[in-house]
């Protein structure tokens, strides 16, 4: 995994205080807490805006969570590629999603500590398809799923319940989507429906 901002002691402290200041000035607050476990997959939802990524990073910095997040390859092109990796980004080739799942599982098995953040929504259009890759990563690596969220209506970001995948994706996804049914994205009209798609949908 890449060396990130979370590995830079002085900068990590400065950016945390800056994130706290920005959050308070903009009326946002943190809710919930990180589980005291070394490995888990964290959902970042709902995903309806490009603002979700910086806000998610603020939440992670404030909560002292060393996260890695997945993003489409175009984000990592010059001149922003090095910065994206430095803030925990991992480029994803959407045409090879099965490899992404298997590679992520192997990373969990190799590392003593890992928080992998995965935005499950496959599109930011009216119907928000949920890719199942995050579930298969957690189930295959035998790690739980933390329900991270950004609620723009309440201006609250943070951590919700911890879900341990049972292998019954239909039942587990019902629990997960029920939680997010009360969370409002920046553009609510883009998240009226939720449909569970395949890892590459």
WODA-V161715 format. One record per residue. SS is DSSP state (A for helix, B for strand, O for the rest). OMEGA is omega as a letter, one per 20 degrees, with the letter a starting at -180 (NA if undefined). NEAR is the number of other ideal C-beta (glycine too) atoms within 12 Angstrom. Layout:
ss=[SS/SS]
omega=[OMEGA/OMEGA]
near=[NEAR/NEAR]
This chain:
ss=[O/O/O/O/A/A/A/O/A/A/A/A/A/A/A/A/A/A/A/A/A/A/A/A/A/O/O/O/B/B/B/O/O/O/O/O/O/O/B/B/B/B/B/B/B/O/O/O/O/O/A/A/A/A/A/A/A/A/A/A/A/A/O/O/O/O/B/B/B/B/B/B/A/A/A/A/O/O/O/O/A/A/A/A/A/A/O/O/B/B/B/B/O/A/A/A/A/A/A/A/A/A/A/A/A/A/A/A/A/A/O/O/O/B/B/B/B/B/O/O/B/O/O/O/O/O/B/B/B/B/O/O/A/A/A/A/A/A/A/A/A/O/O/B/B/B/B/B/B/B/B/O/O/O/O/B/B/B/B/B/B/B/B/O/O/O/O/O/A/A/A/A/A/A/A/A/A/A/A/A/O/O/O/O/O/O/O/A/A/A/A/O/B/B/B/B/O/O/O/O/O]
omega=[a/r/a/r/a/r/a/a/a/a/r/r/a/a/r/r/r/r/r/a/a/r/a/a/a/r/r/r/a/r/r/r/r/r/a/r/a/a/r/r/r/r/r/a/i/a/a/a/r/r/a/a/r/r/r/r/r/r/a/a/a/a/r/r/r/a/r/a/a/r/a/a/a/r/a/r/r/j/a/a/a/r/a/r/a/r/r/a/r/a/a/r/a/r/a/a/r/r/r/r/a/r/r/r/r/r/r/a/a/a/r/r/r/r/a/a/a/r/a/a/a/r/r/r/a/r/a/r/r/r/a/a/a/a/a/r/a/a/a/a/a/r/r/r/r/a/r/a/r/a/a/r/a/a/r/r/r/a/r/a/r/a/r/a/a/a/r/a/a/a/a/r/r/r/a/a/r/r/a/r/r/a/a/r/a/r/a/a/r/a/a/a/r/r/a/r/r/r/a/a/NA]
near=[26/23/15/28/32/28/17/18/11/11/19/22/17/15/26/28/17/19/32/22/16/22/28/16/13/17/13/28/22/30/22/24/19/27/25/12/21/17/31/36/44/44/47/44/41/42/42/33/25/17/20/35/29/25/33/41/38/34/41/38/34/33/31/20/41/31/39/41/42/40/33/25/19/15/24/25/16/10/9/18/19/18/19/30/23/23/36/36/32/30/25/34/18/22/12/16/27/22/18/31/31/19/25/38/28/18/27/30/17/14/19/11/22/31/39/43/41/41/37/42/36/29/24/24/17/17/20/33/28/34/35/34/40/48/39/33/42/39/28/26/30/20/34/32/43/40/39/49/39/44/33/26/19/18/22/24/42/32/36/31/24/27/34/23/30/19/15/14/27/15/16/29/32/18/23/38/31/17/27/33/22/19/34/25/34/26/23/20/17/24/36/17/20/31/22/28/24/20/32/20/19]
